[in-house]
Amino acid sequence: NGGTPTQLEYSVNATFSGAATKNFTTQQSGFADGLTPGTGYFFRLKRTAFNGAQESDWVEIKASTPNPTPATPTGLAIASKNTNSIGVKWNAVAAVEGYQVRRSSVPDFRTATTQDVASSLTTYTFSGLNDNTTYYMQVRARNTNSGADYWSNWSGTLTASTDLAPPVGPSPVRATPKSPTQVDVTWANNSDNEEFFVISRSTTGLVGPWTEAGVVNADIKLFTDNGARPNTTYYYQVCAKNRAGQTCATSAMTTTPQRPPTPPEYSLQALSSTEIKVDYRNTAGALANVLELQYSTDRTFGSTAGGQNLPVAGSTVTIGSLQANTRYYFRLRASNTTAQLASDWVLKDVATQPAAITRPNAPTNLSLSGSPDRKQMT
């Protein structure tokens, strides 16, 4: 009824063992504090002795403290994504003080990154992610009571993958002539998500137009272009490609060497004991401006007996003053003295004829005389 002193006791069990006690003087209301959220309590109240009046019987009631744990968020879904971020959204939970999101690259979240989100927001973007990678994401709600945080359960897991990014371009690209018709193209592989490389060449410059020279698999860093032309300037482009796109890099200018002349054709014929005829034909066309002829009695050409340059438009030459009945070794090649290029030597051999045996001249001034005794003739 108020105006009289009262005593309040409360406990988590009906026997009131270990009960907390509060005494009031004239109040008609008061607080039982220091309670545990989401817990049932037993309360009892009595009037204490006052001005000669005896204390009353206990009056008992039961009540539970509210549970501050918020409901679990629902509706977690993808809001946006690209090569390095994933945006998520969820349904708002009433009367919460905030949210927390987490993402992991493993489904059990044993390693995870978390981020607090304000209660006014129901979206979050995970950034700084790897491209073409699967991530697992969850959200939970938070309330705070007496300085303690109370979290809902984590939501269901949302699984999503970032988009595939085009590969990083290869660099540096180098082109090195290997022969008049071959160029080695090398590069550094700077990406880890390429599916293949496309190698192209251009004869006009670093902006193309480009002609595809070949394709190699991922992680390959060398390509030999077997379709180059001699004495031609080229630029090369290498593109790292996957289904998301491509990134290209180009080489500096390179020039293939001129093709060496083709070897000439020729035959040998011993005309006599001192002469050998050489019939020849230039097969290199304009690539040769002279044919080099050498001959020797030594098949290794350690000591050269002779040699001369033959005109490319000619067809025959006779080598004289040779030794009779002797084998001579010849070699002939086509040369371009301007470009300092030459074909391989073509080796042949033939022997001169034996020297002819001639009839001696008849003797002259033959005379006949007899001895005086007529017994001898001189």
C-alpha positions as CSV (number, residue, x, y, z in Angstrom):
1,N,0.0,0.0,0.0
2,G,3.1,2.3,0.1
3,G,4.3,4.3,3.0
4,T,5.6,1.2,4.8
5,P,8.9,-0.6,4.5
6,T,9.2,-3.7,2.3
7,Q,11.8,-6.4,1.5
8,L,12.3,-8.0,-1.9
9,E,14.1,-11.2,-2.5
10,Y,14.8,-12.8,-5.9
11,S,16.6,-16.0,-7.0
12,V,16.9,-18.3,-10.0
13,N,15.4,-21.2,-7.9
14,A,12.1,-21.5,-6.1
15,T,13.8,-22.2,-2.7
16,F,15.3,-18.8,-2.8
17,S,18.7,-20.2,-1.8
18,G,21.4,-17.7,-2.5
19,A,18.7,-15.0,-3.1
20,A,19.5,-11.4,-3.5
21,T,17.8,-9.0,-1.2
22,K,16.6,-5.4,-1.6
23,N,14.9,-3.3,1.1
24,F,12.6,-0.4,0.3
25,T,11.2,2.3,2.7
26,T,8.2,4.0,1.2
27,Q,8.6,3.1,-2.5
28,Q,6.0,1.3,-4.4
29,S,8.3,0.2,-7.2
30,G,12.0,-0.8,-7.6
31,F,14.5,-2.6,-9.7
32,A,16.0,-6.0,-9.4
33,D,19.3,-5.5,-11.2
34,G,22.4,-7.5,-12.0
35,L,20.3,-10.2,-13.6
36,T,21.2,-12.6,-16.4
37,P,19.5,-12.0,-19.7
38,G,17.1,-14.6,-20.9
39,T,16.8,-16.2,-17.4
40,G,13.7,-17.1,-15.2
41,Y,13.7,-15.6,-11.7
42,F,11.5,-16.2,-8.6
43,F,10.5,-13.0,-6.7
44,R,9.0,-12.6,-3.3
45,L,8.0,-9.4,-1.3
46,K,6.8,-8.8,2.2
47,R,6.1,-5.9,4.5
48,T,8.6,-5.7,7.3
49,A,7.7,-4.7,10.9
50,F,6.9,-1.1,11.3
51,N,5.6,1.0,14.2
52,G,4.6,-2.1,16.1
53,A,3.0,-3.7,13.1
54,Q,4.1,-7.2,12.4
55,E,5.6,-8.2,9.0
56,S,3.4,-9.7,6.4
57,D,3.5,-13.0,4.6
58,W,5.6,-13.3,1.4
59,V,3.9,-12.5,-1.9
60,E,5.6,-14.5,-4.7
61,I,5.7,-14.1,-8.5
62,K,7.9,-15.4,-11.3
63,A,9.3,-13.5,-14.3
64,S,12.0,-13.9,-16.9
65,T,14.5,-11.4,-18.2
66,P,14.2,-10.7,-21.9
67,N,16.7,-12.6,-24.3
68,P,18.8,-9.9,-26.0
69,T,20.1,-12.4,-28.7
70,P,18.7,-11.1,-32.0
71,A,17.1,-13.2,-34.7
72,T,19.4,-14.7,-37.4
73,P,19.5,-12.7,-40.6
74,T,17.9,-14.3,-43.6
75,G,17.9,-13.7,-47.4
76,L,21.7,-13.5,-47.8
77,A,22.3,-13.1,-51.5
78,I,24.7,-11.6,-54.1
79,A,24.2,-8.0,-54.9
80,S,27.1,-7.5,-57.3
81,K,30.4,-9.0,-58.2
82,N,33.4,-8.5,-60.5
83,T,37.0,-9.8,-60.7
84,N,38.1,-8.6,-57.3
85,S,34.9,-8.0,-55.2
86,I,31.6,-9.5,-54.2
87,G,28.7,-7.4,-52.9
88,V,26.1,-9.1,-50.6
89,K,22.7,-8.1,-49.2
90,W,20.4,-9.6,-46.5
91,N,17.0,-8.9,-44.9
92,A,17.0,-6.5,-42.0
93,V,16.5,-7.8,-38.4
94,A,14.3,-5.7,-36.2
95,A,15.7,-3.8,-33.2
96,V,19.4,-4.8,-33.7
97,E,22.4,-2.7,-32.9
98,G,24.6,-4.0,-35.7
99,Y,25.7,-6.8,-38.0
100,Q,28.8,-8.7,-38.7
101,V,29.8,-10.3,-42.0
102,R,32.5,-12.8,-42.7
103,R,34.0,-14.5,-45.8
104,S,36.4,-17.4,-46.2
105,S,38.0,-19.4,-49.0
106,V,37.1,-22.6,-47.2
107,P,33.6,-23.7,-46.4
108,D,34.2,-24.4,-42.7
109,F,35.4,-20.9,-42.1
110,R,38.4,-22.1,-40.2
111,T,40.2,-19.1,-41.6
112,A,37.9,-16.1,-42.2
113,T,37.9,-12.3,-42.4
114,T,35.2,-10.5,-40.5
115,Q,33.8,-7.0,-40.7
116,D,31.3,-5.1,-38.5
117,V,28.4,-3.4,-40.3
118,A,26.1,-0.6,-38.9
119,S,22.5,-1.5,-38.0
120,S,21.2,0.9,-40.7
121,L,22.9,-1.1,-43.5
122,T,21.9,-4.5,-45.0
123,T,24.6,-4.6,-47.7
124,Y,28.4,-5.1,-47.7
125,T,31.0,-5.4,-50.4
126,F,34.0,-7.8,-49.9
127,S,36.9,-6.2,-51.8
128,G,40.5,-7.1,-52.5
129,L,39.6,-10.6,-53.6
130,N,41.4,-12.8,-56.1
131,D,39.8,-13.3,-59.5
132,N,38.2,-16.6,-60.5
133,T,38.1,-17.7,-56.9
134,T,35.3,-19.2,-54.8
135,Y,34.4,-17.6,-51.5
136,Y,32.0,-18.5,-48.7
137,M,30.1,-15.7,-46.9
138,Q,27.8,-15.4,-43.8
139,V,26.1,-12.6,-41.8
140,R,24.9,-12.4,-38.1
141,A,23.1,-9.8,-36.0
142,R,24.3,-8.2,-32.8
143,N,22.7,-6.6,-29.7
144,T,24.5,-5.2,-26.6
145,N,23.3,-5.6,-23.0
146,S,25.1,-4.2,-20.0
147,G,28.3,-3.9,-22.1
148,A,28.1,-7.5,-23.4
149,D,27.5,-8.4,-27.0
150,Y,24.9,-10.9,-27.9
151,W,25.1,-12.5,-31.4
152,S,22.6,-14.3,-33.4
153,N,23.6,-17.5,-35.2
154,W,25.4,-17.2,-38.4
155,S,23.2,-17.2,-41.4
156,G,23.2,-19.8,-44.0
157,T,26.4,-19.9,-46.2
158,L,26.4,-18.0,-49.5
159,T,28.8,-19.4,-52.0
160,A,30.0,-17.2,-54.9
161,S,33.0,-16.9,-57.2
162,T,34.7,-13.7,-58.5
163,D,34.8,-13.2,-62.2
164,L,37.8,-14.3,-64.2
165,A,40.1,-11.4,-65.1
166,P,42.1,-11.2,-68.3
167,P,45.6,-12.4,-67.8
168,V,48.5,-10.0,-67.2
169,G,50.4,-9.3,-70.4
170,P,53.7,-11.1,-71.0
171,S,56.9,-8.9,-70.9
172,P,59.5,-8.4,-72.0
173,V,59.0,-9.9,-75.5
174,R,62.2,-10.6,-77.4
175,A,62.6,-11.8,-81.0
176,T,65.9,-13.3,-82.2
177,P,66.5,-14.5,-85.7
178,K,67.6,-18.2,-85.7
179,S,68.0,-18.5,-89.5
180,P,66.8,-16.7,-92.6
181,T,63.4,-18.3,-92.2
182,Q,63.2,-18.8,-88.4
183,V,62.8,-16.4,-85.5
184,D,62.8,-17.4,-81.8
185,V,60.2,-15.4,-79.8
186,T,60.6,-15.5,-76.0
187,W,58.7,-13.7,-73.2
188,A,58.2,-13.7,-69.4
189,N,55.0,-15.2,-68.2
190,N,53.5,-12.7,-65.7
191,S,50.1,-14.2,-65.3
192,D,48.7,-17.3,-63.6
193,N,45.4,-17.5,-65.3
194,E,46.2,-17.6,-69.0
195,E,44.8,-20.5,-71.0
196,F,47.2,-20.1,-74.0
197,F,49.4,-17.6,-75.8
198,V,48.9,-16.3,-79.3
199,I,52.0,-15.1,-81.2
200,S,51.6,-12.8,-84.2
201,R,54.0,-11.0,-86.5
202,S,53.9,-7.7,-88.5
203,T,56.2,-6.3,-91.1
204,T,54.8,-2.7,-90.8
205,G,55.2,-1.7,-87.1
206,L,54.2,-2.1,-83.5
207,V,50.5,-1.3,-84.2
208,G,50.1,-4.1,-86.8
209,P,48.3,-5.3,-88.8
210,W,49.2,-8.6,-87.2
211,T,49.3,-12.1,-88.8
212,E,49.0,-15.0,-86.5
213,A,52.2,-17.1,-86.4
214,G,51.2,-19.7,-83.9
215,V,49.6,-20.7,-80.5
216,V,51.2,-22.3,-77.5
217,N,49.8,-23.6,-74.2
218,A,49.8,-21.9,-70.9
219,D,53.2,-21.5,-69.1
220,I,55.1,-21.9,-72.4
221,K,57.6,-19.1,-72.8
222,L,59.2,-19.9,-76.2
223,F,57.9,-20.0,-79.8
224,T,59.9,-20.6,-83.0
225,D,58.3,-18.9,-86.0
226,N,59.2,-21.2,-89.0
227,G,57.3,-19.0,-91.4
228,A,59.5,-16.0,-91.6
229,R,61.0,-14.7,-94.8
230,P,64.7,-14.0,-95.4
231,N,66.1,-10.5,-95.2
232,T,62.8,-9.2,-93.7
233,T,62.0,-6.8,-90.8
234,Y,59.5,-8.1,-88.3
235,Y,57.7,-7.0,-85.1
236,Y,56.2,-9.7,-82.9
237,Q,53.2,-9.5,-80.5
238,V,52.5,-12.1,-77.8
239,C,49.0,-12.1,-76.3
240,A,48.1,-14.0,-73.0
241,K,44.5,-15.1,-73.4
242,N,41.7,-16.7,-71.5
243,R,37.9,-16.7,-71.8
244,A,37.7,-13.2,-70.1
245,G,40.0,-11.5,-72.6
246,Q,43.6,-11.0,-73.6
247,T,46.5,-8.7,-72.8
248,C,49.3,-8.3,-75.3
249,A,52.9,-7.1,-75.4
250,T,55.2,-6.4,-78.4
251,S,58.8,-6.9,-79.2
252,A,61.4,-4.6,-80.7
253,M,62.1,-4.7,-84.4
254,T,64.2,-7.6,-85.7
255,T,65.4,-8.5,-89.2
256,T,66.0,-12.0,-90.5
257,P,69.4,-12.5,-92.3
258,Q,69.5,-13.0,-96.1
259,R,69.4,-16.5,-97.3
260,P,72.8,-17.9,-98.5
261,P,73.1,-18.8,-102.1
262,T,72.3,-22.4,-103.1
263,P,75.2,-24.6,-104.2
264,P,76.1,-24.6,-107.9
265,E,76.1,-27.7,-110.1
266,Y,79.1,-28.8,-112.1
267,S,80.9,-31.7,-113.7
268,L,84.6,-32.5,-114.5
269,Q,86.2,-34.0,-117.6
270,A,89.9,-34.8,-118.1
271,L,90.7,-33.5,-121.5
272,S,94.4,-34.6,-121.6
273,S,97.3,-35.3,-119.3
274,T,97.5,-31.5,-118.5
275,E,93.9,-30.2,-118.8
276,I,90.6,-30.7,-117.0
277,K,87.3,-29.1,-118.2
278,V,84.8,-27.8,-115.7
279,D,81.2,-27.4,-116.9
280,Y,79.1,-25.5,-114.3
281,R,75.7,-23.9,-113.7
282,N,74.8,-21.2,-111.2
283,T,71.6,-22.2,-109.3
284,A,71.4,-19.3,-106.9
285,G,70.3,-16.7,-109.3
286,A,70.8,-13.1,-108.1
287,L,71.7,-14.3,-104.6
288,A,75.2,-15.1,-106.0
289,N,77.6,-12.7,-107.7
290,V,80.5,-15.0,-108.1
291,L,81.4,-18.7,-108.1
292,E,84.5,-19.7,-106.2
293,L,86.5,-22.6,-107.7
294,Q,89.5,-24.3,-105.9
295,Y,91.5,-27.4,-106.9
296,S,94.3,-29.3,-105.3
297,T,96.0,-32.7,-105.3
298,D,95.3,-32.7,-101.5
299,R,91.7,-33.9,-100.8
300,T,91.8,-31.8,-97.6
301,F,92.8,-28.7,-99.5
302,G,95.6,-28.2,-97.1
303,S,97.7,-27.0,-100.0
304,T,95.8,-25.4,-102.7
305,A,97.1,-25.9,-106.2
306,G,95.0,-23.2,-107.7
307,G,91.7,-21.4,-107.8
308,Q,89.8,-18.7,-109.5
309,N,86.4,-16.9,-109.4
310,L,84.1,-17.9,-112.2
311,P,81.4,-15.6,-113.6
312,V,77.9,-16.6,-112.5
313,A,76.7,-16.2,-116.1
314,G,79.4,-18.5,-117.5
315,S,79.1,-22.3,-118.1
316,T,82.6,-23.8,-118.7
317,V,86.3,-23.3,-117.9
318,T,89.4,-25.3,-118.7
319,I,92.1,-25.7,-116.1
320,G,95.5,-26.3,-117.7
321,S,99.2,-26.9,-116.8
322,L,98.3,-29.8,-114.7
323,Q,100.4,-32.9,-113.9
324,A,99.8,-36.0,-116.0
325,N,98.2,-39.1,-114.5
326,T,97.3,-37.2,-111.2
327,R,94.1,-37.0,-109.3
328,Y,92.8,-33.5,-108.7
329,Y,90.2,-32.5,-106.1
330,F,87.9,-29.7,-106.9
331,R,85.4,-27.7,-104.8
332,L,83.0,-25.0,-106.1
333,R,80.6,-22.7,-104.2
334,A,78.3,-19.8,-104.9
335,S,79.1,-16.5,-103.0
336,N,77.6,-13.1,-102.4
337,T,80.6,-10.9,-101.6
338,T,78.3,-8.0,-100.8
339,A,76.4,-9.8,-98.1
340,Q,79.3,-12.0,-97.2
341,L,77.3,-15.1,-97.7
342,A,78.3,-18.3,-99.4
343,S,76.8,-21.7,-100.1
344,D,78.4,-25.0,-99.0
345,W,81.3,-26.3,-101.0
346,V,80.5,-29.0,-103.6
347,L,83.3,-31.5,-103.8
348,K,84.3,-33.6,-106.9
349,D,87.5,-35.2,-108.2
350,V,89.0,-36.5,-111.4
351,A,92.4,-37.7,-112.7
352,T,94.4,-36.3,-115.6
353,Q,95.2,-38.7,-118.4
354,P,98.6,-40.4,-118.6
355,A,101.3,-38.7,-120.7
356,A,101.3,-39.9,-124.4
357,I,104.1,-42.3,-125.5
358,T,105.7,-40.9,-128.7
359,R,107.8,-42.8,-131.4
360,P,111.5,-41.8,-131.4
361,N,113.1,-40.2,-134.5
362,A,115.0,-42.6,-136.9
363,P,118.9,-42.4,-136.7
364,T,120.8,-40.8,-139.6
365,N,124.2,-40.9,-141.3
366,L,124.4,-44.8,-141.3
367,S,127.7,-45.9,-143.0
368,L,129.3,-49.3,-143.7
369,S,133.0,-50.2,-144.1
370,G,135.0,-53.5,-144.2
371,S,138.4,-54.4,-142.6
372,P,141.4,-54.9,-144.8
373,D,141.4,-58.6,-144.1
374,R,137.8,-58.7,-145.1
375,K,136.8,-60.4,-141.9
376,Q,134.9,-57.5,-140.2
377,M,132.2,-55.0,-141.2
378,T,131.8,-51.6,-139.3
